Amino acid sequence: MNNMKKYLRYIAVFILLSIFAFAHAATIRGVVTDAETKEPMAGVNIILKGTYYGAATSMDGSFTVTGMGEGTYDMMVSMIGYKQHLYGGIELKEGDNIRMDIALETTVLALGEDVIVVGEKPLIDAASTSSSVTVSSNDLMGKIVESVADIVGQQAGVSTSNNEIHIRGGRVDESQFIVDGLSIKDPLTGETSSLYVNPNAIEELEIITGGFNAEYGQAMSGIIDVKLKEGAAKPEGSFRYKTDQIFGASGFSSDNIEFTLGGPIIKGNSKLLPGYLSYFLSGYLFLSDSYLPGSEQLYPYRDWMNIFTTRQENNLSTMAKLSWNLKQKYKFSISYNQSARVNQGYFTSGSYPYAFQEILDNYPTNTQESKVVNAQWTHTINSKLFYTVNTGYFFTSFHKAVQNKHWTEYEEVLDIDPNEYLTINEFGNVVVYTGDEFWDHGDAPYWYDYWSKNYTLSTAFTYHPSTKHKMKAGFEHRFTEMQIVDIYKPWLGSGLGESFDYYNVKPSDGSFYLQDKITFEGMIANIGLRYDYWFIGKEVTEAMMNPDILTITEAGRQRYFDETSNLFGARFKGHVSPRLGISHPVTDNDVLYFNYGHFSQLPTYNYVYAKLNTLSDNPYSLIGNPNLDPKTTVAYEIGLKHKFSAASAIEFKAYYKDMFDYETAQTITSFNPLLGNYSLMMYLNMDYARSYGLEFMFRQTAGRFFSGDASFTYSVTTGKSSSPDDNVLVEAGMIPEKPLTENYLSWDEPFRLIGNLRFHMYEDDISPWINNWSLNAHIEAQSGRRYTESVVQDTIVTADGTRWYIGTSRSDNPYGEIADPYITVDLKFTKNFYYKSLTYGFYIDMQNVFNYKVPRRINPFTGQPYDPGEIISYSYYGGRNPNEDPSRYYSPRQIMLGLFLRF
């Protein structure tokens, strides 16, 4: 009896506490009706995203959600057959009792594909299980960027080295670039920047750096997903021009012109064509002489490119898109993108040809061209099911030649000036030294021509059987044809140079995937499985069966047939990748998420097909390996999102990645009855790396005058080698032996702090001359470059008093040291004026405002940048002095003035 009384007292106390708690809890109540009929709707789901709170409407359409504590909430209202409404930034205090009556509009789109955001867009997405950032067209207007690569480079977890993008420690080719559902990735190099996309033509850009779903493939580190703009319901357009030639010494003779134009063609009442037809056009032209020396004239491979090739760096991009919405259930779009670049390569790659400084007119002109045609069809079968079909053509080419010559016209490059005579003894014996390591005559020894044609067909089905499931399944197949002619020192050898390669191959690849987004009460799970396959091509199989090709060993032939599968006579390989992501609300304002996955991609094709049918005279020729396996990353990530209010939130995440089956050059030996024993260098799947790090992000959305965000990244990336070709350099004596242990990779960046501050003045009661302006500041503080230290053993003082170092490289600890950190600041000031529907004004872009000298290379003896007067290695005596190299630093300050108008 006493125990019973005790339990009753506990129950009574619990009930009283619950009543007290709910008495102070906030409540949201209201009625949901059909926007057209005004009738109440039963069974509508009301969920406060990222929490356990929710309700369903009763027969009279009413709902009550209660029990919430003080905080800021995002409320999702959904019903099959109706547009979802997302109410962002609902602020509740203790005891609040607010009413929200909601009218839902019908839609023929599947559930979740048509969302109306009411109020502020939520700062954190409780349903997301990956690390991603979405940048809208409005966000891009205030950023100081020229390309998609610039936008990606400003994100947490991304590092830039020699203008290459590395996402969470991955190699440069580990990202996937998608434009309107079509993959734009060079199959030869893995490069994702071969097609230039004008930022003004982007409607939305999503950057995923970890935990991407099974629908994304052929990437191990990141996804860059671009959605291009479409024509709006009324005509709109923009024009921008900016130049740096107004500010004197800060200018590099840079000019930039951009335009966009779009609008309706048919508004739905035409007798010729049903539905709504719109267009969108975009153009971009950038010309610059940059800050580095250049040649007198460039020679593009295509004659039509002479029209815009007037500077050292010349970029042109155009885009046209037609969109047709037919009866809301059907949508068809087709787009054409083309971009062209003409330069000498070193403005973007960072490999300035210092040795050719005296004869830059005899250094090759690079011509890069890309074309994309993409057609997309979307059909909504009912409110639960829709599908898309994409057909695309992607062409890319790259040509490199001196003055557009044929390789048979090349003249041997010579270093003959000056002549130095040195007396070596008392008898007057003289040694003659010819040259100073700067080329004086002839042509640079490079001739290269490459093109690839890629045809893609993909389809995806999205099915919503209920509000708890969003299932997606898809298929993609790509056929590729590519051809390469690569010649080095064409004046040597048997007419094709000291080293040469030629091949034309037709591989194909594709994938299947299935994923499900499951919404439980208080938890969301993304589960997926992906299968990627690769048909190596009949040209390779024929080569494997040809015993006269000495670049393929007998053991290699046997392994090829043992480790590939056969389908209708074609050899292929496949790889399965599981994906899992979970998002779980911890409190009303906190979300914990976790993801795990296998991410793979095909071997980069230049490591597969190189020199399979040719054997050059060059002793260090690298042979491709058609039996390479896909490289793979196994990644884990855990993150926590916390929302302080509707306007501020933080996110903390930690990740770990194992990357293996990287390609690396290795020496192999074989025997041939005619040649006896011989050795080759071939790419094998023998390298690996690992990366781990912490990322912290803070966001403050627009207040009256101020908004901003900041991110901090700490990361470590180690592995066996920073380049697949390290062993070739070892064989050539250009670098010491590779260490057996794991070491830091060259692009490892231990910390990076990024801040974006935005000030704006848009007030109704202030004069327009001092109103309607904004100032954006982008600040980056980051670790210095990694370098391999050299230890001083002696110092030599020459006759002119110059001191030189003699020492040895710490080859047992490559890239073990870090140079001094640095800070750069970019600013953008924009002033707007308004006249009816026209917005016009001016802006000033200031990059590297404080003119900080960011080093491109580090003196391994001192850990400091190269500069006149710095002590350097004695190995440079009498030759090219790195202290005088004009490319020893990245670009200095640049200020550009721009004019714009929008309507």
FENHUKA-V834641 format. One record per pair of residues at least 24 apart in sequence whose ideal C-beta (glycine too) atoms are under 10 Angstrom apart, sorted by the first residue. I is the first residue (numbers start at 1). J is the second residue. Records with the same first field share a line. If there is no record, write none. Layout:
I=J  J
//
This chain:
18=67
21=67  69
22=66  67
23=94  95
24=69  70  93  94  95  96
25=53  66  67  68  69  70  92  94  95  96  97
26=53  65  66  67  68  69  70  71  73  90  91  92  93  94  95  96  97  98
27=64  65  66  67  68  92  95  96  97  98  99
28=53  55  63  64  65  66  68  73  75  87  90  92  96  97  98  99  100
29=55  62  63  64  65  66  97  98  99  100  101
30=57  61  62  63  64  65  77  98  99  100  101  102
31=57  58  60  61  62  63  99  100  101  102  103
32=56  57  60  61  62  63  77  79  82  85  100  101  102  103  104
33=57  61  101  102  103  104
34=61  79  82  103  104  105  106
35=82  83  102  103  104  105  106
36=103  104  105  106
37=106
38=103
41=77  79  82  102  103  104
42=79
43=79  80
44=77  78  79  80  82  85  102  104
45=76  77  78  79  80  84  467  468  519
46=75  76  77  78  85  87  100  102
47=74  75  76  77  78  126  467  519  521  522
48=73  74  75  76  87  90  92  126  585  588
49=73  74  75  76  86  87  88  122  124  125  126  127  524  585  591
50=74  122  124  125  126  127  522  524  583  584  585  586  587  588  589  590  591  641  643
51=75  126  521  522  585  586  587  588  589  590  591
52=521  522  523  585  588
53=522  585  588
54=521  522
57=102
61=101  102
62=101
63=100  102
64=97
65=100
66=97
67=588
68=92  94  96  588
69=93  94  587  588  589
70=94  95  96  588  589
71=587  588  589  643  644  645  646
72=120  122  123  588  589  643  644  645  646  647  648  649
73=122  588  589  643  646
74=117  119  120  121  122  123  124  125  126  643  646
75=100  102  118  119  122
76=112  115  122  126  127  467
77=102  104  116  118
78=104  111  112  115  467
79=104  106  111  383  467
80=107  110  111  112  382  383  384  464  466  467
81=106  107  108  109  110  111  382  383  384
82=106  107  111  114  383
83=107  109  111  113  114  115  116
84=109  111  112  113  114  115  116  117  467
85=115  116  117  118
86=115  116  117  118  119  121  122
87=116  117  118  119  120  122
88=117  118  119  120  121  122  123  646  701
89=118  119  120  121  122  123  643  645  646  647  701
90=118  119  120  646
91=645  646  647
92=588
106=383
107=328  380  383
108=327  328  329  330  380  381  382  383  386
109=328  329  331  378  380  382  383  386
110=380  381  382  383  384  385  386  387  462  463  464  470
111=383  384  385  462  464  465  466  467  470
112=462  464  467  470  517
113=378  380  383  386  462  464  470
114=328  380  383
119=646
120=646  647  701  702
121=701
122=643  646  649  701
123=641  643  644  645  646  647  648  649  650  651  699  700  701  709
124=589  590  591  641  642  643  649  650  651  699
125=583  591  593  641
126=522  524  583  584  585  590  591  593  641  643
127=470  517  519  524  526  583  591  593
128=208  211  524  526  581  583  591  593  595  639  641
129=210  211  212  213  517  524  525  526  527  579  580  581  582  583  584  591  593  594  595  637  639
130=206  208  209  210  211  212  213  216  223  526  579  581  583  593  595  597  637  639
131=155  156  157  168  207  208  209  210  211  212  222  593  595  637  639  651  653  655  695  697
132=206  207  208  209  210  211  212  222  223  225
133=157  205  206  207  208  209  697  709  711
134=204  205  206  207  208  225
135=199  202  204  205  206  207  226
136=202  203  204  205
137=199  200  201  202  203  204  205  227  229
139=202  204  205  756
140=199  200  202  203  204  205
141=199  200  238  774  776  828  830  843  900  902
142=707  756  758  760  774  775  776  778  828  830  843
143=199  756  776  778  826  828
144=756  776  777  778  826  827  828  843  845  846  847  896
145=199  778  826  828  845
146=196  198  199  256  284  286  315  845  847
147=193  196  197  198  199  284  286  315  317
148=177  179  192  193  195  196  197  198  199  202  205  207  224  226
149=177  192  193  196  197  224  348
150=199
151=199  202  205  207  224  226
152=177  192  193  205  207  209  222  224
153=754  780
154=207  711  754  756  778  780  826
155=207  209  222  695  697  711  713  754
156=207  209  651  653  693  695  696  697  709  710  711  712  713  715  752  753  754
157=207  209  210  221  222  653  655  691  693  694  695  697  711  713  715  752
158=207  209  221  222  711  713  749  752  754
159=713  715  717  747  748  749  750  752  782  783
160=747  749  752  780  782
161=350  722  745  746  747  748  749  785  786  856
162=348  349  350  351  746  747  785  856  857  890
163=193  347  348  349  350  856  890
164=191  193  348  349  350  747
165=192  193  221  222  224  747
166=221  222  691  715  717  745  746  747  748  749
167=207  208  209  210  219  220  221  222  223  224  691
168=209  210  220  221  222  633  635  637  655  656  657  659  691  692  693  695  713  715  717
169=221  633  655  657  659  689  690  691  692  693  715  716  717  718  719  745  747  748  749
170=209  219  220  221  222  599  631  633  635  657  659  689  691  717  745  747
171=220  221  604  631  659  662  663  687  689  717  719  722  723  724  745  747
172=221  747
173=219  220  221  601  604  606  631
174=218  219  220  221  222  599  601  604  631  633  659
175=207  208  209  218  219  220  221  222  223  224  601
176=208  212  216  217  218  219  220  221  222  223  224  225  599  601
177=219  222  223  224  225  226
178=206  216  219  223  224  225  226  227
179=224  225  226  227  228  319  335  337  372  374  392  394
180=225  226  227  228  230  321  333  334  335  337  372  374  375  376  390  392
181=225  226  227  333  374  376  378  388  389  390  392  456  458  460  476
182=226  335  337  372  373  374  375  376  390  391  392  393  394  454  456  458  476  478
183=216  217  218  219  390  392  394  454  456  458  476  478
184=224  226  337  370  372  374  392  394  396  454  456
185=218  219  394  396  454  478  601  602
186=368  370  394  396  398  450  452  454  482  604  605  606
187=218  394  396  452  454  478  480  482  505  507  509  602  604  605  606  608
188=396  398  450  451  452  480  482  484  604  605  606  607  608  609  610
189=396  398  450  604  605  606  607
190=218  219  601  602  603  604  605  606  607
191=368  396  398  604
192=219  222  224
193=224  339  341  348  368  370
194=339  341  368  369  370  372  394  395  396  397  398  452
195=226  317  319  337  338  339  368  369  370  371  372  394  395  396
196=284  286  315  316  317  318  319  337  338  339  340  341  368  370
197=224  226  228  282  284  317  319  337  339  372
198=228  229  258  259  260  282  283  284  285  286  317  318  319  337  339
199=226  258  282  284
200=229  238  239  240  258  259  260  282  283  284  319  900  902
201=226  228  229  258  260  262  280  281  282  283  284  317  318  319  321  335  337
202=226  227  228  229  282
203=227  228  229  230  280
204=228  229
209=637  653  655  695
210=581  595  597  599  635  636  637  639  653  655  657  695
211=526  579  580  581  582  593  594  595  596  597  599  635  636  637  639  653  655
212=526  528  579  581  595  597  599  635
213=472  513  515  517  526  527  528  530  579  581  595  597
214=472  473  474  511  512  513  514  515  516  526  527  528  529  530  531  577  578  579  580  597
215=458  460  462  472  473  474  476  511  513  514  515  528  530  579
216=511  513  515  528  530  579  599
217=474  476  509  510  511  512  513  530  531  532  575  577  599  600  601  602
218=476  478  509  511  532  534  599  600  601  602  630
219=599  600  601  633
220=598  599  600  601  630  631  632  633  634  635  657  659  662
221=599  601  633  635  657  659  691
222=599
223=599
228=280  282  319  321  323  333  335  337  374
229=260  262  280  281  282  319  321  323
230=262  278  279  280  321  322  323  325  331  333  335
231=261  262  263  264  265  276  277  278  279  280  281  321  322  323
232=262  263  264  278  280
233=263  264  267  276  278
234=262  263  264  267  837  903
235=261  262  263  264  278  279  837  903
236=260  261  262  263  280  837  902  903
237=261  262  263  280  281  282  901  902  903
238=262  282  839  900  901  902  903
239=283  840  899  900  901  902  903
240=284  843  898  899  900  901  902
241=285  897  898  899  900  901
242=286  842  843  844  845  896  897  898  899  900
243=287  896  897  898  899
244=288  845  847  894  895  896  897  898
245=896  897
246=844  895  896  897
247=844  846  893  894  895  896  897
248=895
249=892  893  895
250=846  847  851  892  893  894  895  896
251=288  289  291  894  895  896
252=288  289  290  291  292  311  312  313  891  892  894  896
253=287  288  289  290  310  311  312  313
254=286  287  288  289  290  291  311  313  894  896
255=285  286  287  288  310  311  896
256=284  285  286  287  288  315  845  896  898
257=283  284  285  286  287
258=282  283  284  285  286  317  898  900
259=283  284  285
260=284  319  902
261=320  903
262=321  323
264=323
265=322  323  324
266=324
268=325  326  327
273=324  326
274=324  325  326  327  330
275=324  325  326  327  328  329  330  331  332
276=323  324  325  326  327  328  331
277=322  323  324  325  326  332
278=321  322  323  324  325  333
279=320  321  322  323
280=319  320  321  322  323  333  335
281=318  319  320  321
282=317  318  319  320  321  337
283=316  317  318  319  320
284=315  316  317  318  319  339
285=314  315  316  317  318
286=311  313  314  315  316  317  341
287=311  312  313  314  315  316
288=312  313  314  315  343  347  894
289=313  347
290=343  344  346  347  348  891  894
291=347  886  887  889  890  891  892  893  894
292=344  346  347  352  357  360  886  887  891
293=346  352  354  357  360  886  887
294=343  344  346  347  360  361  363
295=344  356  359  360  361  362  363  364  365  403
296=360  361
297=361  365  403
298=342  343  344  361  364  365  366  367  403  404
299=342  361  364  365  367  401  402  403  404  405
300=340  341  342  343  365  366  367  368  369  399  404
301=340  342  365  366  367  368  369  397  398  399  400  401  404  449
302=340  342  367  369  397  399  404
303=404
304=340
305=340  341  342  365  367  369
306=342
308=340  342
309=340  341  342  343  365  367
310=342
311=342  343
312=342  343  344  346  347  360
313=341  342  343  344  346  347  348
314=340  341  342  343  367
315=339  340  341  342  343  348  368
316=340  341  342  369
317=341  370
319=372
321=374
322=375
323=376
324=377
325=378
326=379
327=380
328=380
329=378  379  380  381  382  386
330=377  378  379  380
331=376  377  378  379  380  386  388
332=375  376  377  378  379  389
333=374  375  376  377  378  390
334=373  374  375  376  377  391
335=372  373  374  375  376  392
336=371  372  373  374  393
337=370  371  372  373  374  394
338=369  370  371  372  373  395
339=368  369  370  371  372  396
340=367  368  369  370  371  397
341=366  367  368  369  370  398
342=366  367  368  369  399
343=367  368
344=400  444
345=398  400  446
346=887
347=887  891
350=856  857  887  890
351=856  887
352=856  885  886  887  888
353=439  444  446  887
354=437  438  880  881  882  884  885  886  887  888
355=413  415  437  438  439  444  879  880
356=413  438  439  443  444
357=438  439  880  884  885  886  887
358=415  417  436  438  439  440  441
359=402  413  414  438  439  440  441  442  443  444
360=444
361=402  403  443
362=402  403  405  410  411  413  439  440  441  442  443  444
363=400  402  403  413  439  443  444  446
364=399  400  401  402  403  404  405  443  444  445  446  447  448
365=399  400  401  402  403  404
366=398  399  400  401  446  448
367=397  398  399  400  401  404  449
368=396  397  398  399  400  450
369=395  396  397  398  399  451
370=394  395  396  397  398
371=395  396  397  453
372=396  454
374=456
376=458
377=459
378=460  462
380=462
381=461  463
382=464
383=464
384=462  463  464  465  466  469  471
385=461  462  463  464  465  471
386=460  461  462  463  464
387=459  460  461  462  463  472  473  474
388=458  459  460  461  462  474
389=457  458  459  460
390=456  457  458  459  460  474  476
391=455  456  457  458  459
392=454  455  456  457  458  478
393=453  454  455  456
394=452  453  454  455  456  478  480
395=451  452  453  454  455
396=450  451  452  453  454  482
397=449  450  451  452  453  482  483
398=448  449  450  451  452  484
399=447  448  449  450  451  485
400=444  446  447  448  449  450  486
401=443  444  446  447  448  449  487
402=442  443  444  445  446  447
403=443
405=443  447  490
406=447  490
407=443  445  446  447  448  449  485  487  488  489  490  491  495  496  497  500
408=447  487  490  491  495  496
409=443  447  490
410=442  443  444  445  446  447  487  489  490  491  497
411=441  442  443  490  491
412=441  442  443  445  489  490  491  492
413=439  440  441  442  443  444  445  489  491
414=439  440  441  442
415=439  440  441  442  879
416=440  441  442
417=441
420=878
433=878
435=878  879
436=878  879  880  881
437=876  878  879  880  881
438=879  880
442=491
443=490  491
444=489
445=487  488  489  490  491  492  497  498  499
446=486  487  488  489  490  497
447=485  486  487  488  489  490  496  497  500
448=484  485  486  487  488  501
449=483  484  485  486  487  502
450=482  483  484  485  486  606
451=481  482  483  484  485  504
452=480  481  482  483  484  505  605
453=479  480  481  482  483  506
454=478  479  480  481  482  508  509
455=479  480  481  508
456=480  509  510
457=510
458=510  511
460=513
461=514
463=516
464=517
465=516
466=519
467=519
468=516  517  518  519  520  521  524
469=516  517  518  519
470=515  516  517  518  519  524  526
471=514  515  516  517  518  527
472=513  514  515  516  517  528
473=512  513  514  515  516  528
474=511  512  513  514  515  530
475=510  511  512  513
476=509  510  511  512  513  532
477=508  509  510  511  512  533  535
478=507  508  509  510  511  534
479=506  507  508  509  510  535
480=505  506  507  508  509  535  537  605
481=505  506  507  508  537
482=506  507  537  605  606  609
484=605  606  609  610
486=606  610  611  614  616
487=616
488=616  618  621
489=617  618
492=617  618
493=616  617  618
494=616  617
496=614  616  617
497=616  617  618
498=616  617  618  619  621
499=611  614  616  617  618  619  620  621  622
500=611  614  615  616  617  618  621
501=606  609  610  611  612  613  614  616  621  622  623  624
502=611  613  614
503=539  540  543  609  610  611  612  613  614  624
504=537  539  609  613
505=536  537  538  539  540  543  605  608  609  612  626
506=535  536  537  538  539  540
507=534  535  536  537  538  539  540  572  602  605  608  609  626
508=533  534  535  536  537  570  572
509=533  534  535  536  572  573  601  602  630
510=534  535  572  574
511=574  575  577
512=574
513=577  579
515=579  581
517=581  583
518=582
519=583
520=582  584
521=585
522=583  584  585  586
523=582  583  584  585  592
524=581  582  583  584  585  591  593
525=580  581  582  583  584
526=579  580  581  582  583  593  595  597
527=578  579  580  581  582
528=577  578  579  580  581  597
529=576  577  578  579  580  598
530=575  576  577  578  579  597  598  599  600
531=574  575  576  577
532=573  574  575  576  577  600  601  602  630
533=565  567  572  573  574  575  602  630
534=564  571  572  573  574  575  601  602  603  608  628  629  630
535=564  567  570  571  572  573
536=560  564  570  571  572  573  602  603  608  609  626  627  628
537=570  571  572  605  608  609  626
538=569  570  571
539=609  612  613  626
540=564  571  608  609  612  613  624  626  627
541=566  569  570  571  626
542=613
543=609  612  613  626
544=571  612  626  627
546=612  613
547=672
548=613  672
549=612  613  614  615
550=615  623  670  672  674  675  678  680
551=610  611  612  613  614  615  616  621  623  624  625  670  680  682
552=612  613  623  624  625  626  627  670  680  682
553=623  668  669  670  671  672  678  680  682
554=670  671  672
555=668  670
556=623  625  626  627  668  670  680  682
557=627
558=627
559=625  627
560=625  626  627
561=627
562=627
563=627  629
564=626  627
571=626  627
573=602  603  627  628  629  630
574=630
575=600  601  602  629  630  631  632  661
576=600
577=601  630  632  633  634
578=634
579=635
581=637
582=638
583=639  641
585=641
586=640  641  642
587=642  643
588=643
589=641  642  643  644  645  649
590=640  641  642  643
591=639  640  641  642  643  649  651
592=638  639  640  641  642
593=637  638  639  640  641  651  653
594=636  637  638  639
595=635  636  637  638  639  653  655
596=634  635  636  637  638
597=633  634  635  636  637
598=632  633  634  635  658
599=631  632  633  634  635  657  659
600=629  630  631  632  633  634  661
601=630  631  632  633
602=628  629  630  631
603=627  628  629  630  631  661  662  663  683  685
604=628  631  663  683  724
606=663  683  724
607=631  662  663  664  665  682  683  684  685  724  725
608=663  683
610=682  683
611=680  681  682
615=678  680
618=732
619=679  681  731  732
620=665  681  725  727  728  729  730  731  732  733  734
621=680  681  728
622=665  680  681  682  683  724  725  727  728
623=665  668  680  681  682  683
624=663  682  683
625=663  665  666  668  682  683  684  685
627=682  683  684  685
628=661  663  682  683  684  685
629=660  661  663  684  685
630=661  685
631=659  660  661  662  663  685  687  688
632=658  659  660  661  662  685  688
633=657  658  659  660  661  689  690  691
634=658  659  660  690
635=659  691  692
636=692
637=695
639=695  697
641=697
643=699
644=698  699  700
645=700  701
646=701
647=699  700  701  702  703  707
648=698  699  700  701  703  707  709
649=697  698  699  700  701  709
650=696  697  698  699  710
651=695  696  697  698  699  711
652=694  695  696  697  698  712
653=693  694  695  696  697  713
654=692  693  694  695  696  714
655=691  692  693  694  695  715
656=690  691  692  693
657=689  690  691  692  693  717
658=688  689  690  691  692
659=687  688  689  690  691  717  719
660=685  686  687  688  689  690  719
661=685  686  687  688
662=686  687  688  689  719  720  721  724
663=687  724  725
664=688  719  720  721  723  724  725  726  727  728  738
665=721  723  724  725  726  727  728  729  730  731
666=727
667=727  728  730  731
679=731
681=725  727  728  731
683=724  725  727
684=724
686=720  721  724  727
687=719  720  721  722  723  724  726  727
688=718  719  720  721  742
689=717  718  719  720  721  722  742  745  748
690=716  717  718  719  742  745
691=715  716  717  718  719  745  748
692=716  717  718
693=717  749  750  751  752
694=751
695=752
696=753
697=754
698=755
699=756
700=757  758
702=758  760
703=758  760
704=760  761  762  763
705=758  759  760  761  762  763  774
706=757  758  759  760
707=756  757  758  759  760  776
708=755  756  757  758  759  776  777
709=754  755  756  757  758
710=753  754  755  756  757  779
711=752  753  754  755  756
712=751  752  753  754  755  781
713=749  750  751  752  753  754  782
714=749  750  751  752  753  783
715=748  749  750  751  752  783
716=744  745  748  749  750
717=744  745  746  747  748  749  750  786  815
718=742  743  744  745  748  815
719=743  744  745  748
720=745
721=745  746  814
722=746  747  748  786  814  815
726=814
730=811
735=788  809  811  814
736=788  808  809  810  811  812  814
737=811  812
738=811  812  814
739=810  811  812  813  814
740=812
741=812  813
743=786  788  811  812  813  814  815  816
744=786  788  813  814  815  816  817  818
745=786  814  815
746=785  786  787  788  814  815
747=785  786  815
748=783  785  786  815  818
749=782  783  784  785  786  818
750=782  783  784  786  818  821
751=781  782  783  818  821
752=780  781  782  783  821
753=779  780  781  782  821  823
754=778  779  780  781  782
755=779  780  781  825
756=826
757=827
758=828
759=829
760=830  832
761=831
762=832
768=831  832  833  834
769=831  833
770=831
771=831  832
772=830  831  832  833  834  839  841
773=829  830  831  832  841  843
774=828  829  830  831  832  843
775=827  828  829  830  831  844
776=826  827  828  829  830  843  845
777=825  826  827  828  829  846  849
778=824  825  826  827  828  847  849
779=823  824  825  826  827  849
780=822  823  824  825  826  854
781=821  822  823  824  825
782=821  822  823  824  854
783=818  819  820  821  822
784=817  818  819  820  821  822  854  855  858  863  864  865
785=815  817  818  819  820  822  854  855  856  857  858  865
786=814  815  816  817  818  819  858
787=814  815  816  817  818  819  855  857  858  859  860  863
788=812  813  814  815  816  817  858  860
789=813  814  815  816  817  858  860  861  862  863
790=817  859  860  861  862  863  873
791=860  861
792=861  862  871  873
794=874
795=871  874
796=874  877
798=874  877  878
802=869  871  872  877  881
803=871  872  874
804=861  871  872  873  874  875  876  877
805=859  860  861  862  871  872  873  874  875  876
806=861  873  874  875
807=860  861  873  874  875
809=860  861  873
810=860
817=858  860  863
818=858  863
819=855  857  858  859  862  863  864  865
820=855  858  863  864  865
822=852  853  854  855  890
823=850  852  854
824=848  849  850  851  852  854  890  893
825=849  850  852  893
826=893  894
827=895
828=896  898
830=898  900
832=900  902
833=901
835=901  903
836=903
837=902  903
838=901  902  903
839=900  901  902  903
840=899  900  901  902  903
841=898  899  900  901  902
842=897  898  899  900
843=896  897  898  899  900
844=895  896  897  898
845=894  895  896  897  898
846=893  894  895  896
847=891  892  893  894  895  896
848=890  891  892  893  894  895
849=893  894  895
850=893
851=892  893  894
852=889  890  892  893
853=888  889  890  892
854=889  890  891  892
855=888  889  890
856=885  887  888  889  890
857=882  885  887  888  889
858=888
859=883  888
865=889
//
